[in-house]
Amino acid sequence: TLTGHIKQQHLFRQLVAAKQLSHAYIFSGPEGIGKKEFAKELARGILCRERRLFAPCDCPSCRQVAEKAHPDYYLFDTNDDLKIDNIRKVSEISEMSTYSGGWKVIIFDNAHLLCQAGADSANALLKTLEEPGENTLFILVTHKLGRILPTIQSRCLNISFDPLDDNSLRQILKDRELDGEVEFAAGSVSQAVMLRDINASELKSAIDR
């Protein structure tokens, strides 16, 4: 179950119910607040056989998404994933018919790295966004919106995400069995874990003195 970002959950429930999804979105906001997890959960719900959006499900389709084995689900979340050869494959993927008869969902995490990976990668993605295949949904996730080319931004709808509230942050840390310092974490899971590590390091240094 997804924790937090209720406003965005409500928005996409409405869009999916009304069959008004756009072909491309940018999920922007501070680092570590769950944008990628939201994108993955949205993809799972769209591909779910039971149409359970933002709700638990264990149907074969949802299990395939969880295992990164669904034929209509593509997650590019490493630096190597964003290289030109893979981006060119995305164009081919977007033109293919779906296996399930519904959507294909393609997620790029840290999409701002496309600009750092080279102009060829960014231009290849731009061309694909200009001529998207039928029933293909692109989600670009970034905490550095300003580094994404304006031409790419203009072909996507930007969905802004706010930092998590403290209660949601605590729940996520609990669910993931992580220790973290919620205070001063600015609603970020990664920041909470980093603060915990800093505090642990300071405590060790004090003991060692």
Rosetta silent file (secondary structure, phi, psi, omega in degrees, C-alpha in Angstrom):
SEQUENCE: TLTGHIKQQHLFRQLVAAKQLSHAYIFSGPEGIGKKEFAKELARGILCRERRLFAPCDCPSCRQVAEKAHPDYYLFDTNDDLKIDNIRKVSEISEMSTYSGGWKVIIFDNAHLLCQAGADSANALLKTLEEPGENTLFILVTHKLGRILPTIQSRCLNISFDPLDDNSLRQILKDRELDGEVEFAAGSVSQAVMLRDINASELKSAIDR
SCORE:     score description
SCORE:     0.000 S_00000001
   1 L     0.000  136.863 -179.234    0.000    0.000    0.000 S_00000001
   2 L   -79.520  134.913  179.067    1.292    3.446   -0.901 S_00000001
   3 L  -107.382  130.380  176.936    1.825    5.845    2.000 S_00000001
   4 L    86.582  179.884  178.238    1.416    9.606    1.547 S_00000001
   5 L    54.804   49.060 -177.386    0.794   11.807   -1.497 S_00000001
   6 H   -62.957  -41.128 -179.034   -2.982   11.551   -1.103 S_00000001
   7 H   -59.351  -43.634 -179.153   -3.653   14.472   -3.460 S_00000001
   8 H   -70.273  -35.916  175.735   -1.735   12.785   -6.279 S_00000001
   9 H   -60.605  -45.055 -179.405   -3.452    9.451   -5.595 S_00000001
  10 H   -62.282  -42.227 -179.941   -6.831   11.153   -5.890 S_00000001
  11 H   -58.804  -49.020 -175.613   -5.805   12.863   -9.132 S_00000001
  12 H   -74.817  -26.898  171.674   -4.751    9.649  -10.838 S_00000001
  13 H   -61.191  -43.095  179.622   -7.791    7.747   -9.609 S_00000001
  14 H   -64.848  -44.867 -177.706   -9.895   10.371  -11.363 S_00000001
  15 H   -64.330  -43.246 -179.689   -7.790   10.293  -14.542 S_00000001
  16 H   -66.740  -44.527 -179.102   -7.802    6.497  -14.778 S_00000001
  17 H   -62.062  -37.103 -178.836  -11.541    6.271  -14.059 S_00000001
  18 L   -87.991   -0.527 -177.816  -12.283    8.893  -16.721 S_00000001
  19 L    55.711   47.055 -177.530   -9.799    7.312  -19.158 S_00000001
  20 L  -120.300   25.655  177.208   -8.015   10.644  -19.436 S_00000001
  21 L   -63.835  137.356  172.036   -4.413    9.640  -18.799 S_00000001
  22 L   -78.482  172.923 -179.686   -1.872   11.620  -20.782 S_00000001
  23 L   -88.094  -13.388 -176.657    0.954    9.799  -22.553 S_00000001
  24 E  -153.325  133.995  177.550    3.757   11.405  -20.511 S_00000001
  25 E  -131.285  149.578  166.575    4.246   12.791  -17.005 S_00000001
  26 E  -110.457  125.673  173.647    7.138   14.236  -15.043 S_00000001
  27 E   -99.569  108.665 -175.509    7.047   13.493  -11.317 S_00000001
  28 E  -118.312  153.916  179.279    9.142   16.237   -9.721 S_00000001
  29 L   154.766  176.391 -177.022    9.958   17.137   -6.124 S_00000001
  30 L   -56.724  157.369 -178.980   12.638   16.767   -3.449 S_00000001
  31 L   -70.573  142.421  171.146   14.801   13.668   -3.365 S_00000001
  32 L    80.557   17.787 -176.616   13.737   10.689   -1.278 S_00000001
  33 L  -103.926    3.177  173.594   10.049   11.504   -0.839 S_00000001
  34 L   103.123   19.039 -179.413    8.638    8.526   -2.734 S_00000001
  35 H   -65.200  -43.747  179.220    8.154    9.741   -6.324 S_00000001
  36 H   -64.272  -42.640  179.038    9.635    6.570   -7.802 S_00000001
  37 H   -63.263  -37.599  177.071    7.553    4.384   -5.495 S_00000001
  38 H   -62.619  -45.242  179.692    4.464    6.338   -6.535 S_00000001
  39 H   -60.539  -43.271  179.560    5.309    5.783  -10.212 S_00000001
  40 H   -65.166  -40.411 -179.795    5.804    2.054   -9.647 S_00000001
  41 H   -69.695  -37.333  175.818    2.542    1.772   -7.718 S_00000001
  42 H   -62.376  -44.833  178.758    0.688    3.719  -10.400 S_00000001
  43 H   -60.810  -44.985  179.740    2.098    1.370  -13.043 S_00000001
  44 H   -58.360  -46.147 -178.482    1.084   -1.682  -11.021 S_00000001
  45 H   -65.041  -38.164  179.739   -2.466   -0.379  -10.620 S_00000001
  46 H   -66.987  -35.290 -178.476   -2.832    0.491  -14.310 S_00000001
  47 H   -89.875   -7.398 -176.140   -1.653   -2.984  -15.304 S_00000001
  48 L   -62.717  133.282  178.423   -3.578   -4.776  -12.532 S_00000001
  49 L   -67.515  -28.060 -178.836   -6.097   -7.348  -13.765 S_00000001
  50 L   -92.469   -0.409 -179.479   -8.395   -6.441  -10.880 S_00000001
  51 L    57.819   40.083 -179.416   -8.009   -2.678  -11.550 S_00000001
  52 L   -94.890   91.371 -177.539   -6.924   -2.116   -7.950 S_00000001
  53 L   -86.910  125.115 -178.641   -5.253    1.287   -8.134 S_00000001
  54 L    57.132   34.359  177.253   -3.306    2.259   -4.988 S_00000001
  55 L  -141.617  145.939 -177.113   -4.764   -0.775   -3.207 S_00000001
  56 L   -59.686  143.089  176.689   -3.129   -4.117   -2.349 S_00000001
  57 L  -158.093  146.117 -179.729   -3.469   -6.893   -4.915 S_00000001
  58 L  -126.552   31.354  178.123   -1.758  -10.213   -5.539 S_00000001
  59 L   -70.639  164.114 -178.798   -3.055  -11.004   -9.011 S_00000001
  60 H   -54.413  -38.573 -179.758   -0.606  -12.493  -11.545 S_00000001
  61 H   -64.381  -44.771 -179.399   -0.123   -9.109  -13.213 S_00000001
  62 H   -65.272  -36.398  177.392    0.743   -7.358   -9.940 S_00000001
  63 H   -66.788  -38.540  177.844    3.193  -10.097   -9.030 S_00000001
  64 H   -62.912  -42.013  178.221    4.857   -9.727  -12.426 S_00000001
  65 H   -62.521  -44.607  179.989    5.256   -5.974  -11.917 S_00000001
  66 H   -60.059  -32.591 -178.792    6.738   -6.541   -8.444 S_00000001
  67 L   -93.475    6.221 -176.851    9.241   -8.961   -9.963 S_00000001
  68 L    56.020   37.366 -176.829    9.989   -6.625  -12.929 S_00000001
  69 L  -119.867    4.654 -179.946    8.762   -9.410  -15.191 S_00000001
  70 L   -75.278  131.113 -175.245    5.598   -7.897  -16.674 S_00000001
  71 L   -68.522  -13.713  178.660    5.924   -7.654  -20.470 S_00000001
  72 L  -109.779   17.192 -177.146    4.251   -4.205  -20.525 S_00000001
  73 E  -125.903  125.685 -177.959    6.266   -2.717  -17.641 S_00000001
  74 E  -132.003  124.158 -179.937    9.683   -1.128  -18.079 S_00000001
  75 E  -120.481  116.342  177.392   11.721    0.469  -15.288 S_00000001
  76 E  -108.123  103.852 -172.790   14.934    2.319  -16.147 S_00000001
  77 L  -133.944   20.101  172.885   16.532    3.226  -12.824 S_00000001
  78 L  -128.117  163.877  179.310   20.303    2.977  -13.201 S_00000001
  79 L   -58.805  -39.753 -179.447   22.827    5.157  -15.028 S_00000001
  80 H   -65.303  -32.121  179.741   23.439    2.398  -17.565 S_00000001
  81 H   -61.452  -26.356 -173.231   19.704    2.197  -18.264 S_00000001
  82 H   -92.806   10.576  179.644   19.775    5.782  -19.534 S_00000001
  83 L   -77.303  160.030 -169.802   22.384    5.201  -22.223 S_00000001
  84 H   -56.320  -39.180 -177.975   21.546    5.814  -25.855 S_00000001
  85 H   -60.888  -41.743  179.070   21.159    2.144  -26.855 S_00000001
  86 H   -69.982  -37.978 -179.733   18.455    1.613  -24.258 S_00000001
  87 H   -65.273  -37.103  176.636   16.691    4.871  -25.102 S_00000001
  88 H   -64.499  -35.412  177.412   16.544    3.808  -28.750 S_00000001
  89 H   -63.795  -32.296 -179.408   14.973    0.537  -27.620 S_00000001
  90 H   -60.840  -39.418  177.985   12.281    2.575  -25.871 S_00000001
  91 H   -60.406  -41.395  177.971   11.177    3.958  -29.223 S_00000001
  92 H   -67.053  -41.303 -179.788   10.788    0.398  -30.513 S_00000001
  93 H   -61.011  -42.919 -175.562    8.963   -0.645  -27.334 S_00000001
  94 H   -65.462  -23.926 -179.082    6.490    2.222  -27.591 S_00000001
  95 H   -88.652  -11.362 -179.751    5.515    1.139  -31.108 S_00000001
  96 L   -76.379  151.871  172.705    4.880   -2.477  -30.107 S_00000001
  97 L   -70.540  150.465  178.672    1.400   -3.745  -29.317 S_00000001
  98 L   -75.559  150.709  178.270    0.756   -4.412  -25.647 S_00000001
  99 L   -77.929  -32.964 -174.555    0.767   -7.989  -24.419 S_00000001
 100 L   -92.886   -8.292 -178.361   -2.106   -7.432  -22.007 S_00000001
 101 L    85.127    1.676  179.019   -4.257   -5.351  -24.320 S_00000001
 102 L  -112.457 -123.461 -178.955   -4.037   -2.320  -22.037 S_00000001
 103 L   -94.535  157.496  159.176   -1.197    0.098  -21.364 S_00000001
 104 E  -106.220  135.986 -179.719    2.557   -0.128  -21.604 S_00000001
 105 E  -121.050  125.417 -178.240    4.221    1.801  -18.768 S_00000001
 106 E  -122.364  118.229 -176.994    7.800    3.075  -19.074 S_00000001
 107 E  -112.008  131.082  172.619    9.416    4.710  -16.027 S_00000001
 108 E  -112.953  111.172  173.400   12.679    6.666  -16.048 S_00000001
 109 L   -84.348  150.276 -176.989   14.066    7.311  -12.571 S_00000001
 110 L    50.752   49.653 -174.953   16.527   10.205  -12.215 S_00000001
 111 L   -60.637  -22.175  178.918   15.409   11.374  -15.658 S_00000001
 112 L   -63.558  -20.137  179.402   17.647   14.455  -15.367 S_00000001
 113 H   -70.050  -15.135  176.024   20.613   12.156  -15.974 S_00000001
 114 H   -57.540  -38.251 -179.301   19.501   11.866  -19.581 S_00000001
 115 H   -71.001  -30.699  179.018   21.013   15.286  -20.194 S_00000001
 116 H   -80.005  -26.233 -177.629   24.254   14.213  -18.526 S_00000001
 117 H   -73.807  -13.214  178.862   24.325   10.922  -20.438 S_00000001
 118 L   127.994  149.748 -177.008   24.654   12.816  -23.682 S_00000001
 119 H   -61.644  -30.792 -179.212   22.558   14.785  -26.126 S_00000001
 120 H   -60.052  -42.110 -179.687   21.863   11.647  -28.181 S_00000001
 121 H   -64.327  -47.108 -179.233   19.938   10.060  -25.303 S_00000001
 122 H   -63.307  -42.730 -179.493   17.867   13.164  -24.662 S_00000001
 123 H   -67.424  -35.984  177.831   17.131   13.676  -28.354 S_00000001
 124 H   -65.200  -41.169  177.994   16.144   10.034  -28.801 S_00000001
 125 H   -66.010  -41.728 -179.623   13.697   10.316  -25.898 S_00000001
 126 H   -58.159  -44.606 -179.709   12.350   13.609  -27.256 S_00000001
 127 H   -62.374  -39.254  179.386   11.575   12.011  -30.603 S_00000001
 128 H   -66.648  -39.503  179.209    9.772    9.146  -28.861 S_00000001
 129 H   -68.222  -30.077  178.619    7.717   11.564  -26.763 S_00000001
 130 H   -71.801  -30.646 -178.835    6.777   13.491  -29.911 S_00000001
 131 L  -129.888   65.125 -175.930    5.505   10.319  -31.577 S_00000001
 132 L   -70.216  146.885  175.759    4.409    8.049  -28.732 S_00000001
 133 L   -70.068  163.201 -179.085    3.029    4.642  -29.465 S_00000001
 134 L   -65.577  137.582  177.617   -0.606    3.908  -28.745 S_00000001
 135 L    57.194   36.558  175.409   -1.438    3.229  -25.079 S_00000001
 136 E  -111.431  125.113 -179.150    2.118    3.981  -23.944 S_00000001
 137 E  -110.481  121.703  176.544    2.569    5.851  -20.677 S_00000001
 138 E  -103.268  134.923  173.886    5.906    7.532  -19.904 S_00000001
 139 E  -127.991  116.767  177.646    6.776    8.637  -16.367 S_00000001
 140 E  -102.568  121.593 -176.933    9.954   10.674  -15.838 S_00000001
 141 E  -106.829  130.800 -177.677   10.980   10.917  -12.182 S_00000001
 142 E  -155.289  148.871  169.143   13.357   13.666  -11.052 S_00000001
 143 L  -111.030   10.870  177.614   14.470   15.793   -8.136 S_00000001
 144 L  -135.507   68.353 -175.300   16.277   18.142  -10.536 S_00000001
 145 H   -57.195  -36.633 -177.551   13.562   19.373  -12.869 S_00000001
 146 H   -63.501  -16.291  179.980   15.704   22.253  -14.132 S_00000001
 147 H   -91.238   -4.809  176.544   18.145   19.792  -15.705 S_00000001
 148 L   -87.746  131.305 -175.411   15.519   18.227  -17.939 S_00000001
 149 L   -53.283  136.581  177.955   15.495   19.811  -21.370 S_00000001
 150 H   -54.900  -34.215 -179.992   12.664   22.338  -21.852 S_00000001
 151 H   -66.633  -33.659  175.953   11.688   20.549  -25.060 S_00000001
 152 H   -73.149  -43.574  178.994   11.164   17.319  -23.090 S_00000001
 153 H   -58.002  -38.084 -175.603    9.312   19.152  -20.320 S_00000001
 154 L   -67.722  -16.544 -179.485    6.964   20.710  -22.874 S_00000001
 155 L  -101.739    8.255  179.077    5.816   17.271  -23.995 S_00000001
 156 L  -127.806  156.589  170.063    4.999   16.043  -20.492 S_00000001
 157 E   -94.164  127.034 -177.858    2.570   17.061  -17.759 S_00000001
 158 E   -88.696  124.586  174.780    4.447   17.963  -14.600 S_00000001
 159 E  -110.564  114.798 -176.899    3.083   16.542  -11.352 S_00000001
 160 E   -88.532  135.733  179.615    4.731   18.188   -8.354 S_00000001
 161 L  -113.379  134.363  177.258    5.240   16.179   -5.162 S_00000001
 162 L   -90.942  161.964  173.867    5.640   17.726   -1.714 S_00000001
 163 L   -57.577  152.057  177.435    7.789   16.351    1.114 S_00000001
 164 L   -67.120  145.579  171.409    6.168   13.623    3.200 S_00000001
 165 L   -74.425  162.345 -173.353    4.481   14.637    6.438 S_00000001
 166 H   -59.130  -39.735 -178.616    6.107   13.262    9.601 S_00000001
 167 H   -65.011  -43.113  178.351    3.461   10.586   10.173 S_00000001
 168 H   -64.750  -39.787  179.793    3.792    9.247    6.628 S_00000001
 169 H   -63.694  -44.062  178.076    7.580    9.320    6.922 S_00000001
 170 H   -61.080  -42.026 -178.475    7.472    7.360   10.185 S_00000001
 171 H   -64.565  -42.123  179.362    5.131    4.797    8.636 S_00000001
 172 H   -63.958  -43.346  178.132    7.364    4.292    5.599 S_00000001
 173 H   -61.296  -40.011  178.335   10.437    3.845    7.787 S_00000001
 174 H   -66.062  -45.982 -178.576    8.511    1.321    9.878 S_00000001
 175 H   -62.200  -34.768 -178.573    7.219   -0.563    6.831 S_00000001
 176 L   -91.724    3.584 -179.619   10.721   -0.793    5.371 S_00000001
 177 L    54.688   46.967  178.667   12.201   -1.714    8.752 S_00000001
 178 L  -111.931  142.320  169.476   14.522    1.272    8.625 S_00000001
 179 L   -88.392  140.223  179.472   15.802    3.347   11.483 S_00000001
 180 L  -161.622  155.621  177.787   15.669    7.043   10.748 S_00000001
 181 L   -97.953  105.515 -176.676   15.601   10.500   12.285 S_00000001
 182 L   -70.215  -39.231  179.764   12.314   12.091   11.283 S_00000001
 183 L   -63.778  132.686 -179.869   13.092   15.455   12.860 S_00000001
 184 L    70.989    8.992 -178.697   14.957   17.722   10.405 S_00000001
 185 L   -83.852   -7.361  177.944   14.533   15.109    7.620 S_00000001
 186 L    55.213   36.276  175.681   12.382   17.529    5.569 S_00000001
 187 L    70.344   21.932 -176.142    9.947   14.770    4.668 S_00000001
 188 L  -117.835  127.810  178.309   12.578   12.650    2.916 S_00000001
 189 H   -62.795  -46.826 -178.323   13.216    8.958    3.587 S_00000001
 190 H   -63.791  -36.775  178.085   16.807    9.162    2.341 S_00000001
 191 H   -67.089  -39.722  179.542   17.430   12.255    4.458 S_00000001
 192 H   -62.335  -42.528  179.768   16.027   10.517    7.550 S_00000001
 193 H   -69.019  -38.953  178.775   18.341    7.541    7.038 S_00000001
 194 H   -63.409  -42.530  178.654   21.312    9.833    6.359 S_00000001
 195 H   -63.244  -38.168  176.329   20.664   11.769    9.579 S_00000001
 196 H   -61.276  -44.332 -179.814   20.530    8.505   11.481 S_00000001
 197 H   -64.351  -39.880  178.320   23.903    7.502   10.016 S_00000001
 198 H   -63.461  -45.060  179.847   25.384   10.907   10.863 S_00000001
 199 H   -64.038  -39.613  178.626   24.107   10.690   14.436 S_00000001
 200 H   -64.680  -39.302  178.837   25.437    7.137   14.779 S_00000001
 201 H   -65.318  -42.312  179.115   28.815    8.287   13.457 S_00000001
 202 H   -64.265  -40.438  179.507   28.902   11.209   15.883 S_00000001
 203 H   -64.127  -42.139  179.292   27.981    8.919   18.754 S_00000001
 204 H   -63.176  -41.748  179.828   30.751    6.464   17.821 S_00000001
 205 H   -62.323  -40.484 -179.019   33.272    9.330   17.595 S_00000001
 206 H   -65.920  -38.356  179.379   32.228   10.571   21.032 S_00000001
 207 H   -68.101  -37.753 -176.892   32.632    7.059   22.489 S_00000001
 208 H   -73.826  -17.496 -177.161   36.021    6.626   20.847 S_00000001
 209 L   -67.954    0.000    0.000   37.360    9.882   22.270 S_00000001
